[in-house]
Amino acid sequence: MTPLLWTLIAIQIVMGVFDTFYHHEFTERLAWRPSQRFELKLHGIRNMFYALLFLILGWLEVYGVLALLIVAVLVAEIVITLMDFVEEDLSRKLPPSERINHTLLAINYGAILVLLLPVLIAWAMQPFGVSVVYQGLLSIAATACAVGAALCGLRDFAAMRRLGRMRSVPADGLVEKLPGRKTVLITGATGFIGSRLAASLSGAGHHVIALIRNPAKAEMLPPPVTLITGLDQLAADTPIDAIVNLAGEPIGNGLWTEAKRAKIIGSRIDMTGEVVKLIARLDRKPEVLVSGSAIGWYGLWADQVLTESAKSHACFSHELCAAWENAARPAEEIGVRVVNLRIGLVLGTEGGFITRLLTPFEFGLGGPVGTGRQWMSWIERDDLIRLIAYVIATPDLAGPVNATAPIPVTNAKFTEELGRCLHRPAVFRIPGGLLRRIGGSFADELLLGGQRVLPNKALSRGFVFRHETLRSAFEAIL
């Protein structure tokens, strides 16, 4: 075992740790994606192999058939890695940084094998035996790495078992209130909400036309779906019964700089304007335009209960939502029913804001934000899909409609329930002052402020939520 070999092993460990925590845990969230159950199993087995190798190379020299067993473990690791590559390509789209990291890991692992195999072959030529070799800090570091790899393996196996218990509601049953066979155009069809809506509609036998900006994301939508990359691809005689307009630049993935604000507003106004132009040139107008908005329309009202008839307070969130709703209003003048869906915090493990909380909460690092007294008006994603279908099917429902569950909660109650569901403490409070210094109005409006919103219109029209309480929602998705 030469210093160069140990250096390459150290580099491999650093890149592996980066891949595990940055990609697998924080950005890709594999532990919460049921589609990645087999990938987690492969990761778990490979991590256990790594733990074994680190212990042996750090403390022992093995001879004869034992050295050949180490070679067999290295070969098995290569086979598992190749299976992992195939599984990743079949089940998810890897981000560029993960692909680059995997390439570097493969190259470095090849260099390790070039140096390590001659050592193992030399050991294999000697009589059967085991020799303990203490290498000082290298042995201690190898032990630490073995423990870390074993813990990561156990984490992968535990997550795999949890994913096996998670059961998703069949998508086609979410739009049962929508009669007949409808043709529905969806913008933002590859997003967290749009993809589930598209799957629900197509699964129930409806015709979905999905507007996607990135053709590489087309695989996210299960067939049969008609894909378009621009509304100008639709002819004037295209029959469309309903349009659901969800497209827009994400608001929670970066600080609200002037450029970011302009992009957030512009993306929504431009797309909604394109939708209205499409409606104007269609020979047969759609029955309804369900256009996205958000409860940010109301601004910040502390503890006051807000229904669709409430007024607004000026802030960027209101400016954004008001502009979005105003952009859809010209469709009314063309004779189309317009519904502005004021959506709350959408809960689901495949996207939305909660995905950023699961990892820290699972590791016991979650807790309230600021005082914890700010209100969080939420809705479980499948309930939102059901509500959209209900809105399409209810001819007398128009104007603003609050898409939130009937029982909003404070941030303190939200974090308490999430911690309870994950069987973890939720005591690490994030100071509001620190968030304001870092995020400014972004922190004030999205993290420290809130709205206590009730879905009066939906309830008064007879819509029934499957998940009225936060506990019910968490038990369904977690």
Disulfide bonds with the S-S distance in Angstrom:
none
